[in-house]
Every structure is written in C-alpha cells, then in structure tokens.
Amino acid sequence: MITPDIWFTLYSLANKGSIHSKTVLTTSELGDLMNVSQQTASRRIALCVEEGYLIRMHTADGMLLQITDKGKDELLRVFSNLEVAFTPIQDDIVIEGSLVTGLGEGAYYVDAYASKLREALGFKPHLGTLNVKVTDEDSRRAIGRMKNTPPLVVIGFRHKGRTFGDVICYRVKVNNEIEAAVVMAQRTHHSEDILEVVAPVNIREILSIGDDSKITLTVIPLHMVT
C-alpha cells in the first residue's frame, strides 16, 4: 500500500499540474509546497521515482517532473476511497432487466482484462459476460444513481499493438445471490440499455437461467464490499 509521504508528494505535484504535463520545480520549491525541508523533499522525490510513481529529469532550472500511470492509479485509489467516505448511506439501488444473448465478444475481452479485473474486483472473472437488457424507466433511473456512486476503475493498457480502454466497474449482487460487477467499457458495441456483468462463476448455470429470464442487480456500495 502507498505510504502517506508518497501520496502527499504525488498530491502536491498533481496540484501543480504534473498529472497532465511535465512540471519544473526545485527541491526547495517542493519542500515549501509540502512544508518539509529541502532534503526531505529530495528524498521523497527519489523514492517516488524509485517506486515508479514519478518521472524525473534534471534541467538547468530544476527538476522536470511528471506523474506516471502507476502514480495516477494510486491517486485515483485514494480519491475513490475519499468519495466512499463522503457518500451518505441511501436506499438500495436495484436495477431490473431481462437476460439477452450478447455479441459473442465478452469472453475475449474478459480474458484480455482478466488480471486487472481480478486486482480491482478481488475475483477471477468467468470468461464471458452476462448481458442484461433494461426496459423500464425506474431501472434506467437506478442506472443513473449507480453511475453517481464511486466506481472501481480499471485503467486501460496496450497489448501487442492494440489499445484497451479504461473500464468502469460497479459491484452488484445478481438476484440477491451472486456477487458480481457491472462493467462499462470506454468502447462498446452495446446500446445504453444493455448492461454487461462479470462474476467469478457462470451465472447462467448457477442460477439455471436463460434468455428472457428476469434479473435483478442490487448495487453494493464500495464501503459495504466484503
């Protein structure tokens, strides 16, 4: 887990624009920014570079600093935890829909994201997605409420020359029985009324369901995930 010293260093640099571009700072300026000595600031920068959270280049005007993708991931993790802490407890968010057959691409993408999904969700996903079609207005509103809750974010990556975008995940319980997650990819061929769900098991087999079966997805707030 990231230490408070590293997190606050990254946070301080983010406030200077180092997430989106390279920032020029001296260790003295960074020390003033974090209210620590120049030596402490220099040591923290070196640690961030060593851990892969930061890129550093020395110039005549000081250090050229930019936060890496790994550093951004850590800041997003803290951000998500704070959002959860500030989110008030509300009524359950329940989405209802019917089971439909997907486009046959779910297994490929779940396999490609498997390690990252396992890290984010805490389980190895079954290859393939459960596709739930939402038709009623109450469930559409429930989807909107779900999207206003803190998500788990799987950061995109490149593999064999191909770009895989970010995936937003919301923890849910399927039919009040199986813990799973709604996954929303940056790039999808599905309409907005189709939700893709991943789980550690084959939901169709476990629940003995098929196309047109009624499905309920109860959103699990992150602070209630076990």
HELIX and SHEET records of a PDB file:
HELIX    1   1 PRO A    4  ALA A   14  1                                  11    
HELIX    2   2 THR A   27  MET A   34  1                                   8    
HELIX    3   3 GLN A   38  GLU A   50  1                                  13    
HELIX    4   4 ASP A   69  PHE A   86  1                                  18    
HELIX    5   5 GLY A  106  LEU A  121  1                                  16    
HELIX    6   6 GLU A  137  LYS A  147  1                                  11    
HELIX    7   7 ILE A  203  LEU A  207  1                                   5    
HELIX    8   8 LEU A  222  MET A  224  5                                   3    
SHEET    1   A 3 THR A  23  LEU A  25  0                                        
SHEET    2   A 3 GLY A  62  ILE A  67 -1                                        
SHEET    3   A 3 LEU A  54  THR A  59 -1                                        
SHEET    1   B 7 LEU A 152  VAL A 154  0                                        
SHEET    2   B 7 VAL A 167  VAL A 174 -1                                        
SHEET    3   B 7 ILE A 178  ALA A 185 -1                                        
SHEET    4   B 7 ILE A 194  VAL A 198 -1                                        
SHEET    5   B 7 LEU A 130  LYS A 133 -1                                        
SHEET    6   B 7 VAL A  94  VAL A 100 -1                                        
SHEET    7   B 7 LYS A 214  VAL A 219 -1                                        
SHEET    1   C 2 PHE A 157  HIS A 159  0                                        
SHEET    2   C 2 ARG A 162  PHE A 164 -1                                        
END                                                                             
